[in-house]
């Protein structure tokens, strides 16, 4: 911790840092040449983007949903420089914590002018191997639940298959992989819509999948909008309602796992809208990857 601010790091801050670092690490592994920005609120991503610089990535992520991003914990996979530091200190953003691989001396001087801000430096670059036992532990009454941590295998165009009549474009496939990765770190039911370099809207933690999809579309309207996006759903779709919502809002493709008895009905409905349906399994495999984050 380089700067404790006026409050110090809270319990929730630490959870936000953990989730944000894991997501930034995964994206860094998939896109080693990109600068990554992950904005976290209440242990859920609220904006995620990639760029040629961390400043570009931050501006993309922030502008996706400025309302949700207010008061966020902001994670970067590279060094924070003066230009970015000035934006992070703007009081209307109310950034709580900045967590980055490094900081320039000038950036630290600028960040120090915002007394409530907490500034934390990573112990190692996100490109370094993880030192971890790979287990998730959750406390329940009378004991502990322990399971192996989920790690998505959807990392390239070779990781997915297509079940729709229309084949996705290369950009749609890239967007599918990026937004599926974000969905894997978003509380279920998770629906993430976006392009190949940034999220546009994130719906999370709803009991119904259609509600998460509605939230994702609604939140995207605060920034870039849903048109031309790919929608990532963390689990299968038992009804065509999400497909219909996607088509009504200009979304062009979806990525999701199969697994419903109504899979073909959903695919047929997508074909009526000329949507590309990308599934989370390699060609020739029978089981789709699913991700249900609960934390």
LINMO-V688099 format. One record per residue. N is the residue number from 1. RES is the residue in one letter. PHI is phi in whole degrees, 0 to 359 (* if undefined). OMEGA is omega in whole degrees, 0 to 359 (999 if undefined). NEAR is the number of other C-alpha atoms within 12 Angstrom. Layout:
BEGIN
n = <N,N>
res = <RES,RES>
phi = <PHI,PHI>
omega = <OMEGA,OMEGA>
near = <NEAR,NEAR>
END
This chain:
BEGIN
n = <1,2,3,4,5,6,7,8,9,10,11,12,13,14,15,16,17,18,19,20,21,22,23,24,25,26,27,28,29,30,31,32,33,34,35,36,37,38,39,40,41,42,43,44,45,46,47,48,49,50,51,52,53,54,55,56,57,58,59,60,61,62,63,64,65,66,67,68,69,70,71,72,73,74,75,76,77,78,79,80,81,82,83,84,85,86,87,88,89,90,91,92,93,94,95,96,97,98,99,100,101,102,103,104,105,106,107,108,109,110,111,112,113,114,115,116,117,118,119,120,121,122,123,124,125,126,127,128,129,130,131,132,133,134,135,136,137,138,139,140,141,142,143,144,145,146,147,148,149,150,151,152,153,154,155,156,157,158,159,160,161,162,163,164,165,166,167,168,169,170,171,172,173,174,175,176,177,178,179,180,181,182,183,184,185,186,187,188,189,190,191,192,193,194,195,196,197,198,199,200,201,202,203,204,205,206,207,208,209,210,211,212,213,214,215,216,217,218,219,220,221,222,223,224,225,226,227,228,229,230,231,232,233,234,235,236,237,238,239,240,241,242,243,244,245,246,247,248,249,250,251,252,253,254,255,256,257,258,259,260,261,262,263,264,265,266,267,268,269,270,271,272,273,274,275,276,277,278,279,280,281,282,283,284,285,286,287,288,289,290,291,292,293,294,295>
res = <X,X,X,X,X,X,X,X,X,X,X,X,X,X,X,X,X,X,X,X,X,X,X,X,X,X,X,X,X,X,X,X,X,X,X,X,X,X,X,X,X,X,X,X,X,X,X,X,X,X,X,X,X,X,X,X,X,X,X,X,X,X,X,X,X,X,X,X,X,X,X,X,X,X,X,X,X,X,X,X,X,X,X,X,X,X,X,X,X,X,X,X,X,X,X,X,X,X,X,X,X,X,X,X,X,X,X,X,X,X,X,X,X,X,X,X,X,X,X,X,X,X,X,X,X,X,X,X,X,X,X,X,X,X,X,X,X,X,X,X,X,X,X,X,X,X,X,X,X,X,X,X,X,X,X,X,X,X,X,X,X,X,X,X,X,X,X,X,X,X,X,X,X,X,X,X,X,X,X,X,X,X,X,X,X,X,X,X,X,X,X,X,X,X,X,X,X,X,X,X,X,X,X,X,X,X,X,X,X,X,X,X,X,X,X,X,X,X,X,X,X,X,X,X,X,X,X,X,X,X,X,X,X,X,X,X,X,X,X,X,X,X,X,X,X,X,X,X,X,X,X,X,X,X,X,X,X,X,X,X,X,X,X,X,X,X,X,X,X,X,X,X,X,X,X,X,X,X,X,X,X,X,X,X,X,X,X,X,X,X,X,X,X,X,X>
phi = <*,269,210,277,68,274,243,78,281,266,303,292,305,295,296,297,299,297,296,297,294,297,293,297,296,297,293,296,294,283,237,295,266,256,269,243,233,235,253,239,226,52,59,219,296,243,193,220,205,236,198,286,226,291,297,298,299,297,298,297,295,297,286,293,197,303,294,293,281,300,78,275,257,249,243,227,267,217,287,274,250,301,301,292,303,297,295,296,271,295,300,299,279,55,299,274,221,247,229,219,294,192,217,282,305,295,298,296,297,292,298,293,286,260,293,277,283,258,237,232,253,294,285,201,299,292,283,285,299,280,258,197,274,74,249,254,235,230,274,229,302,89,171,230,256,231,214,289,291,289,222,296,262,273,232,199,299,288,274,234,231,231,242,269,292,274,281,289,286,299,295,294,296,298,296,299,294,299,285,297,300,296,300,294,248,242,300,287,292,245,228,237,241,179,256,284,238,195,280,250,203,233,254,215,72,270,291,250,297,295,293,296,294,299,297,300,294,302,292,295,292,281,224,273,84,271,298,77,268,252,255,250,244,285,213,293,246,282,222,277,296,292,299,296,298,300,297,296,248,78,285,254,205,227,234,191,270,282,153,266,293,256,308,294,299,294,295,299,294,297,297,297,264,61,275,272,247,259,243,270,204,284,304,95,278,253,256,270,283,235,225,235,280,228,208>
omega = <181,181,185,184,182,184,189,181,180,175,180,176,182,176,177,179,181,181,181,179,179,179,179,178,181,179,177,178,182,184,187,181,184,171,189,170,177,177,186,172,176,179,173,174,175,175,182,180,175,177,177,177,177,176,177,180,180,182,176,183,183,186,177,182,184,182,179,185,177,179,186,168,192,186,181,181,179,185,174,179,190,182,177,180,180,178,181,182,180,188,178,179,180,178,183,185,170,183,187,180,180,179,172,178,180,179,179,177,180,181,180,180,176,192,182,186,174,184,185,178,179,180,180,177,179,175,181,177,180,173,190,180,176,182,172,181,180,181,173,180,176,180,182,170,182,176,177,180,180,176,185,176,180,187,181,179,179,184,189,177,182,182,180,176,178,174,178,173,177,179,179,178,178,178,179,181,180,185,172,179,178,180,179,180,182,185,182,353,184,171,182,176,181,177,186,182,183,171,174,180,182,175,189,169,180,180,181,179,181,177,176,178,177,178,181,179,180,183,179,181,176,183,189,183,185,187,179,183,168,179,176,177,187,178,185,182,181,180,180,186,179,176,180,177,179,181,181,185,172,175,189,184,177,169,186,175,169,178,179,175,179,182,185,177,179,180,179,179,178,179,177,180,182,176,173,182,182,182,190,172,177,175,180,178,181,184,177,174,175,177,179,179,174,178,999>
near = <19,25,27,24,23,16,16,21,26,18,13,21,34,25,22,36,39,28,35,44,43,36,42,46,38,35,42,32,29,26,27,21,17,28,38,49,49,53,54,46,37,30,32,43,53,51,54,54,48,42,29,21,24,39,32,27,34,42,34,35,44,43,31,41,41,30,24,35,37,28,30,41,47,57,52,51,47,39,33,41,27,22,25,31,36,23,27,44,31,22,18,15,27,25,36,43,47,53,49,42,31,29,31,20,16,19,27,32,22,26,38,26,21,29,24,25,37,37,43,34,30,29,19,20,23,34,26,16,13,16,10,10,11,14,15,18,16,16,12,9,7,7,9,12,13,14,13,13,21,22,25,31,24,38,30,25,28,21,26,37,33,35,33,28,19,22,23,29,22,19,22,36,39,35,39,49,48,45,47,53,52,56,47,44,50,46,34,35,36,46,57,59,58,56,41,33,39,50,52,48,51,56,44,42,31,21,15,23,32,31,24,35,43,33,32,49,40,29,33,40,25,23,29,28,29,38,25,29,42,51,58,58,53,45,39,39,38,24,26,26,24,40,43,30,32,41,30,19,28,24,40,40,52,58,55,47,35,35,23,19,13,17,25,21,21,32,39,23,27,35,26,19,27,25,39,40,45,46,45,43,30,23,17,15,16,15,19,29,33,32,32,27,28,24,22>
END
